[in-house]
């Protein structure tokens, strides 16, 4: 019986893996340049931790199970909640802010399609201990810097503020369940559904009118700024959301100081997780179709749910698989793969020991592989050619001492060369 991989998962072959490792290294370097330190959490957590503030969409797609002791567990669907749990357990007594980053796999039982898998990877950061505008701006600037360094050019940054609506909800004592439903409808831009829900919902007429006016002002002017939003509100509504609006003004000012100027403001984006409390942002890439969001984040307060007090935080995560698809769409097949520069081929078994010594020596300065299948020289040369390896070092009994035969596979030219000269000769 031939087994195949489970639906929604992927096998990653060497060429793609090399590209992923290079991109992963770039992200890690940028995270580190902003002062972040990497952490790792378990693949599974207690189910209650995952469901505390995940949102209905996440809950519906969990991989959850009971262990042999009856404990309810779940494979992590994202990494913010596990990272904050780690902070509460291990780091909450340390000075703030704590800057933590991660690169790990996550799991959701979703319908597989391009850019959406049941096992996927996230690379992200959590800045724990601050929700000041300058901290939020730095987090957004970090995400943009990552894309600059990794070479992605065609993308759109969209920034909003969930806190504006939170301020209205809190003022009118609207329940958390009602808030989350409203955010979900806004995020889907289902304004007809939102109007029906508000008309039928258990909220006061004044609250409904304020909220609907705010939504309509935003929807009429996609990309409007804070000033335009303020002008579209009544004096009473402006008073309720004034603190959040002022904070957002500061945020956009600091973004300019960080060199981030190309973005759109959209106050209706709410993100799919219920724990966001203030600033939210998304980055969308060209060429990916419907699943084009490659990064998302915002400000949240999860620590108190996990016993860690009221500790504001902000962060983001890249969907690393989608990020790689976006790079593929931009670059096509132009990127050079990390093929070994040299293949060491012993002409016979008598010189195999020497071939091993030579390959070991060459690997100190260049990428090198060698013949380990016991093939005759002509078959070994054919293999190197099929793999696109540009040079072959032939080790033979005829060429002794510290010299070998270097064959250029592109031209067929061969010459005798000292071993120490091989790295420079193959460039």
N, C-alpha and C positions, 0 to 999 in steps of 0.2 A: 504493500500500500504506500502511495506517495502522499506525504503530508504537505499541505500548503499553509501559508501564514494566515492567522485569523483576520477576518474582515475588518477593515479600518486601520490596519497596521501596515508597515512597510519594511522591506529589506533595503538597507542602504549599501550600495556597492562602493568599491574603493575610490573611483573618481569623484563621486558625489561626497563621500566621506572626507576626502582631502579638502574639498571646497568648504564643507561645513566646519571642519577644524580650523581652517584659516579665518573664517568669519567669526567663529566662537572666540578665537584668540584676540581678534580686534575688539570685540565687545568687552571682553574681560579687561583689556588694557585701558579702554576708555573709562569703564567703571572705576578702575583703580586710580586713574588720573583725577577723578573727582572725590577720592577719599573713601570709596566703598571697599568693604572686605567681604569675601565670599563665605557663605554658610551652606549647609546641606541639611535637609530634613528627611524624615522617613517617607517612603512611597505611600504608606497608608497612615491615616490618622483616625482618631475617634470620630464616629459619624456625627455626633452632636457638634463638634467643633466645625466640621465642614458645613453643616446646615444652619449654623447660628445666624448667618447674615448673607448667605450665598445668593438668594433670589430663587424664584420658582423654576426658572429655566435651567439653572445649574442643578437644582435638586432632582429634576426629572431625568437627568442624564448621568447620574452618579453610578459608579461601580461600587456597590455596598454589599457587605456580607457579615456574617457572624463567625467568630473564631470558635475553637473547640471549647472555650470557657464561656461562651455566650455573649462575649463583648461585641457590640455593634461597631464595625469599622468601615472605612471607605477609602478607596484609592483617591489621592488628591486630584481635584479637578482644576486647581490653580494654586499659586504659591504664596499669595499675600497672607492668608489666614495661617498656614503652617509657620511662616516666618515670624509673624507676630506672636504665635504661641511659643516659638523658640525664644523670642525676646523676653516674654513674660516669665518663662521658666528659668532662663539662664543669664539674662543681661539687664534686667530692669533696674538693678541698683547701680549700674554704671552711668557715668555722666552722659548727658544728651547734647547733641543728637547722636543716635546710633545710625551709622550708614552701612546697610547690609545689602549684599547682592547674591544672586543665585543663577544657576543654569541647570535645569532639571526637567525630567519628563513628567507629564500630567496625563490624566485619563478622563474621557467623557464618552458615554454611550450615545453617540450622535450618528446621524445618517451620513456615511462617508461620501465625500465628493472632493473635487480639487480644492486644496487648501483647508480641508476639514477632515481630521483623522480622529480615531478613537484613542490612539496614543500620539501625543505631540509634545513638543519641547518649548519651554519658556525661558527666556533670559530677561532678568529684570532687577530692579532695585527697590528698596524700602528705606525712606528717610524717616526715622522714628524719633518723635519728640518735638516736632514743629509743624505748624501749618501757616506760618507767616508768609506773606506774599513773596518775599525774596527766596524762601525755601522752595515754594511751589514753582517759581520761575526757574530756579536752578535745576529742578527735576526735569522740567520740560526741555531746558537747554541741553541737559545731558542726553535725552532721547534724540534730539536733533543732531548733536555731535556724533552720536553713534552712527547715524545714517550717513553723515558726511564722511566719516572715517572708513566706513564699509563700502562707500562708493555708490549708494543708491541716490539717484537724482530725481526721479519722477514720483513725487509723493505729495500729499496734502495734509497739513496739520490743522486740526479743528479743535478749538478750545471753548469750553462752556463753564457754567457754574451751577451746580445742583443746589448750592447753599441758598441761592435766591429763592427758590421754591420752598426749601426747608424752612426759611424764615417765615414765609406765609403760612405754611402748615402749622408751625409751632404757635404762631400768633393766634390761629383759629382752633387750636387743639384738635387737629385732624389726626386720626389714628394712624399708626405705622402701616397697617395693612392697606388702608386707603391710599396713603402716600405712595407705597410701592406699586400699587396698581396704576396710579396716575403717572408715575415715572415710566413704567413699562409702556403705556400707551403713547406718551410723549416721545420716548426713544424710538418707537416704531413709526412715529409721525402719523398715527391713526387719530386725527383730530375729530373725525365723525364719531368714532368709538369713544373718544374722551368726552365729547359733549354729551353723548347718551349716558355715559357713566356718571358725569357730574349731575345731570338732571335727575338721575335715579338714586344717587348716592346719599349717604347720611352725613351731609355737611350743610352748613347754613347758607342761606341765599346770598348773604354778603360775601362769604368766603368763595362761593362758587363764582360770583360776578367778578371779584378781584382776580381770581385765578384765570378765568377764561379771558379776561382783558389782557392779562400778562401774556398768555399763550398766543393770542391773536396778534399782539404787537410784535412779538418775536417772529412769528410765522410770516407776517407780511414783509418783514425786512430781513431775509436770510443774510447773515453776515453783519448785522447791525452791531454797533459798539455800545458802550455803557451810556454815553451821552444820549444817543438816539433812543435807547431803552427808557431812560429816565424821562425824556420828553413825552413818551407815549403813555406814561402812568399818571394817575391822580396823585395829588399831594399826599393823601393818606397812604396809598400803596407805596410811594417812594419812601415814606417814613419807615414803613415796616421792613423794607429790604435795603435800607440805606447802608448798613454796616457791610453787608456782603458786596454791594455795588462799589463802595469805596475800596474794599480789599481787592476787588477785581481790577479797578483802575490802577492800583499800585502794582499788581501782578503784571499787567501789560506794559507798564513803564519799565519794570525791571527786565522784562523779556528783551526790550530794545537794548538795554545795557549789556545783556548777554549776547547780543548780536542776532537774536531771533526776531525777524520782522515779517517773514512770509507766512501768514496763518490766517485762518478764517475764524470768526467768533460765531458760535451757534449755541444759544442758551437752552435749546431743546434737547441736546444730547444728554443722556442720563447714565449711560453704561449699563451693562446687564447685571451688575452686582448691587445688592441692596445696601452695602455698607458705606458707599460714598456719601460724604457730607458737604463737600464744598467744590473746589475746582475739579473739573474733569477734562480729559482731552483724549483724542484719538488721532492716529496717523493712518492714512489710507494710501495704498500704492496703486499705480497704474498697471494695467495688463493682467489683473487677477480675476476679473469678472465680479460676481456677487460677493465672493469671500475676499474682499480687498483690504480689510483692516489688518494691519501688521503690528500695531502697538496701541495700547490703551492704558490709562491710569488716572490718578486723581488723588484727592485728599479724603481721608477716612479716619474713623476712630473705632478700632477693633479691640484694642488692648483691654478696655474695661469689661468687654464680654468674656474675656479669658482670665479675669481676676487680676489685671495689671494696672487698674486705675485709669483715669481719663488722660490718655496719652495720644495727642493728635499725631498723625503720620501722613505721608504722601509718597507715592511711588508709581511705578509702571512696569509692564512686562511686554516684551516683544514676543509675538508668535513666531518662533524662530523658523519653523517650517515654511510659513507664508513669506517671511523675509527672504528666505533662500529662493522661493518661487519668484518673488519680485525681482531679485537679482538675475535669475535665469531669463525672465522676460526682457530685462534691460540689456543683458549682455549676449544673449543667444548662446552659441557654443564657442565663443571666442576665447574664453579663459583657458590659459594653458594649464594642463594637468601636471601633477607632481610625479612625472615618470622618472625612474632612476636614470642617471646619466651614463652609467657604465654597467656592463654585464661581464662578469669574469667567467671565462670558459676554459677549463682544463682540457688539453688535447688528448689526454689519456689518464687512466687511473693512477699511473705512476707519479703524476705531478699534482694530484688532488690536494695533498697536504700543503704544498706550496701555494696553490690557488686559494685555499682557505686563508693562509697567512696574508696573502696579497689583498684579498677582499677586506679582511679585517683592518689592514693598514689604510686602505683607500677610504673606508667609511669614516675615518677621523676627519675628513675634509670634504667629501662629496657623497651623494647618494649612490649606492652601489648594491647590486644583487649578483648572485652567482648561480652556476649550473649545479643543481642538487638532485637531478633526476637520473643521472648516469647515462645521458644521451651522448652519442658520438658528436664530434665537433660540428659537422654539417647540420645536424638536427638542432644543436644548441644555437647555432647562428640563425637558423630559420626562426626559432622561438624568439630570440632577441629582436629580430626584424618585425615579427608579428606584433610584438608588444610596443613597438615604436621607440625602443632604446637606441640612442644615437651612436654609442660606441661600445665595442667589445674588446676586452683585454684577453688575449689568447696566451695561455701559459703552456709552453711546450718544452720538451727535453732539449730541442735544438738551441733555444735561446736561454742561456744560463746566467747565473749571477744576479745582478739587480736590474735586469732588463726584461721586457715583455714585448709582445707584438700588440700594437694598438690598431684596431680596424675601425674605420669610419663607415658605418652602415649605410649612410646616405650616398656615398660615392664609391664604396668598395675599396678605397685606398687603404693599404696596410703599411706600417713602418715599425721598426724596432725603436723602442723608447725606454728610458730609465723609469722605474716605478715612481720615483719621486717627482717626475715631470708630468705624470698622467693628469693630476688635478688641473694644472694650468692648461694642458693640451685640450681637455674636453670642456673647458670653460664653465 
